[in-house]
């Protein structure tokens, strides 16, 4: 029992919206909070994926602890939305605080090489290497392609009738393309510990 307790780790580095805005340059290579572009007048396309149609999924974040990071060969957008249910817990995006040179190095590698580099980095991570971004209702976050990440919720008081946070996920549906290219849609990497907020 004590051995198990030693493997569950609380994340200490929690980034709020205010902290993110003041320090965007430290985090934009890992995740990006979607804010209006400066030259937006009325309508401006932000991203265009000609190879895949949009996939939109609902996510009830009923996960309070996790030890698996996931990686996709495409970006995804995850927005925290208001729920009609009673929700007092908060959702969090968790990413390793990987240095910009490492992310630039990844961009120059093949998919297999990227996956191997990420696997090696994840094996060395400590709890102090992880950063948690704290969502508020209405915040939409872009997680770039090949950035290891996970989503968890703070404690959900189900005995008091609380429900998990509600999010929606937007990502390109590249299933046909990935079958042709023989790559996976999602890669999983096990952390050496379990993460909680």
Secondary structure by P-SEA (a helix, b strand, c coil): caaaaaabbbbcccccaaaaaacccccccccccccccccccccccccccccccbbbbbbccccccccbbbbbcbbbbbbbbbbcccccbbbbbbbccccaaaaaaaaaccaaaaaaaaaaaaaacccccbbbbbbcccbbbbbcccccccccccccccccccccbbbbbbbbcaaaaaaaaccccbbbbbccccccc
